[in-house]
């Protein structure tokens, strides 16, 4: 091993490798690759052209970063797959590059993607996200910060999942999920506010109660979302949480998940 790079690894001389990087045996690193300092890449990983990997990341065996999009419209344009700092990519994850839509796919900082997760072209994953085993994230999906997705979840293309959402295992996500909630069941439904997650992240109790009041108005007391939005706008006190939630729902041209069954 020379400077942390195994003699059995294949690293293109044009790849930009930061200081303190470890690359295990039988890993391949292509030419158009940037790897930040103190990142660890285990054996048998493949880091393809267009990969941009941050500092202090950990990439486990079998992961493939920067594969060309699984999109028949892709014409070979130069795009990237970007990973932030302090993110862990476990075994056999695949993160494809972007297309002309966004020109990149990206996973934020301080994330954990567990084994066999797939991040398709033009998908954006925010910071501090945990995505469990065998999750499949389709093209053009946006996942905001602090989202937790349990195992064997499939997310349809162009869907947006708001910040601090918890998605139950085995879910099929076909519509947008507004921030701060828990969703599960089939078809996917609102099952409550992610109060435990919010408290763990230091949100004050008044904020949690405000979010609960908003979603009680939107999902529990009213059967019609358009009517519920008007009531929430007129009758609930002004707050940052209300503005965030209502703005998200109004911008959701795909619609949002249904209320409790």
Buried (B, 14 or more C-beta within 10 A) or exposed (E): EEEBBBEEBEBBEEBEBBEBBBBBBBBBBBEBBBBBBBBBBBBBBBBBBBBBBBBBBBBBBBBBBBBBBEBEEBEEEEBBBBBBBBBBBBBBBBBBBBBEBBEBBBBBBBBBBBBBBBBBBBBBBBBBBBBBBBBBBBBBBBBBBBBBBBBBBBBBBBBBBBBBBBBBBBBEBBBBBBBBBBBBBEEBBBBBBBBEBBEEEEBEEEBBEBBBBBBBBBBBEBEEBEEBBEBBBEEBEEBEBBEBBBEBBEEBEEEBBBBEE
